[in-house]
Structure formats: structure tokens, C-alpha cells
Amino acid sequence: MGRFGDRGVGDIYAIPSHNFRHTLRRRDRNRLAADPPSDSMDDTDCRVAAVRAVGPDTVAIDIETPADFSARPGQFVKLTFEVDGETEPRFYTISSPEVTETFEITVGIDPDGTVGPLLGDLTAGDTVTVAGPFGSDYYEDESRAVVLAGGPGVGPAVGIAERALAEGNDAAIVYRDDDPVHEERLATLDDAGAVVRLLDADEDLTDATAAALEDGGQLFVYGFADFIDAATAAVEDAGWTTDDAKIENFG
């Protein structure tokens, strides 16, 4: 079982001596949304079911699932807003393990941003315009999911891990952030047997990544470009490859 909240991994793990070359796949969300899968939902008005704080300047928004909408944790949706007569699309990764009745997105609120104030003011009963799902780097019933998450990448990380455990599979999360969110869900995952490592934003990823990958599994990486670079280096330093990794670059 992982040591939840252990900021700094003190244990030393054996690292394979072999090295790999890798091909890093970085998904452009705008391009993926412009060429959606055939079963992707067009812009649809959906009701907000609940909004709750899950960390500093961060909320989880539950949206009622429209008819014929199907998605998996790790896929993302597009929300479209009208601001001063301009259309403002934003992409958010699904952070719930299921989408049966509602689905969840986790959103950082920037009060000075274009869309941030609108998101911050949402309450149950409001309506948002949603399209999707999009993306090809999501959970597909793998027997073991290893998720490296930076910042907002924790959203898909908790959704994937919860889905994996619910299906009787295994999960590991390495999450790096100075201001962690979804701490209650991470603690619950840790208690349920998932490997969970929390790291400060400037903490090296290599030891925690090596430990998470020790038993193999499907590798997922979610975060901004600088985290993707750091995670890729950590995977290689640990003696593994990102050839088959599912990687989502948030920009």
C-alpha cells in the first residue's frame, strides 16, 4: 500500500539497467476536438448537478449526463462560453470514474481569467454547453494503471484509479503539485490499496516513478508541457520506456 502524503520517497528501489529510446506522443486538444470521433456529442446544453471545492482555487463540477453520452476517465470534454459576444471554448478532462448519471470535471479557478469568473459562479441548476468526449489516451480496462500527474492532471488520475479499483484492477498514482487537490479521494484510494505518492512541485520524480512502475502496467501521463518533459525523463531514468504510454499534454 502506498504511503499517502509522504512528500519525498525515502525507500530505494532497484532500477533496471537497460535503457530505451522512446517516441513521445503529445495530443493537441484543439486538433482532436476539431476531428472528433463519430460517437462524440455535439454542443449540448447540460445541467450542473453540483459544485464543490476540492482544493485551493479548485472546484469539481458535476454535470448531468445527457442521453447517449458515453465516456471514460481520461477523455475530455469541451465547454463553450459566451463572453462579451465572443465564443470561448475550454477543454476539461473527465475526473469521475463513471458517467452513468453525472460526470465530473475538475477546474482550477483563475478569478482574473476570461472564463474563470463564470466557472467560479456556477451553482447547481445552471446550464453549460458541452461537447465530446474527445481524446484517445484514456483508461481501457487495463489490469494495472500507473498515472503520473502534474497539477490538473490529478483529475484524470483519480478517475482512472477509482475505475481500475472498482473493476478489481490495480492502480498507482504519482502526483506532483505544491497545492494538491482531491486529497480526500487520494487518501481513500491509498486506503483501498492503490499506490499513492504526493510530491512537491520541485521534487524529483525518478524514485517515485520507479516504485510505481515496479510491477509494470499501462502508463498514463497527464499535465502541462514542463511536467510531461520531467515525467518522460523520470520514466527513462527509471529504466522504462514511454513507447506505449498514454500521454495528454495540457499545453
C-alpha positions, 0 to 999 in steps of 0.5 A: 500500500502506498504511503499517502502524503509522504512528500519525498520517497525515502525507500530505494528501489532497484532500477533496471539497467537497460535503457530505451529510446522512446517516441513521445506522443503529445495530443493537441486538444484543439486538433482532436476536438476539431476531428472528433470521433463519430460517437462524440456529442455535439454542443449540448446544453447540460445541467450542473448537478453540483459544485464543490471545492476540492482544493485551493482555487479548485472546484469539481463540477458535476454535470448531468449526463445527457442521453447517449453520452458515453465516456471514460476517465481520461477523455475530455470534454469541451465547454463553450462560453459566451463572453462579451459576444465572443465564443470561448471554448475550454477543454476539461478532462473527465475526473469521475470514474463513471458517467452513468448519471453525472460526470465530473470535471475538475477546474482550477479557478483563475478569478482574473481569467476570461472564463474563470469568473463564470466557472467560479459562479456556477451553482447547481441548476445552471446550464453549460454547453458541452461537447465530446468526449474527445481524446484517445489516451484514456483508461481501457480496462487495463489490469494495472494503471500507473498515472503520473500527474502534474497539477490538473492532471490529478483529475484524470488520475483519480478517475482512472484509479477509482475505475481500475479499483472498482473493476478489481484492477490495480492502480498507482498514482504519482502526483506532483503539485505544491497545492494538491487537490482531491486529497480526500479521494487520494487518501481513500484510494491509498486506503483501498490499496492503490499506490499513492505518492504526493510530491512537491512541485520541485521534487524529483520524480525518478524514485517515485516513478520507479516504485510505481512502475515496479510491477509494470502496467499501462502508463498514463501521463497527464499535465502541462508541457514542463511536467510531461518533459520531467515525467518522460525523463523520470520514466527513462531514468527509471529504466522504462520506456514511454513507447506505449504510454498514454500521454495528454499534454495540457499545453 
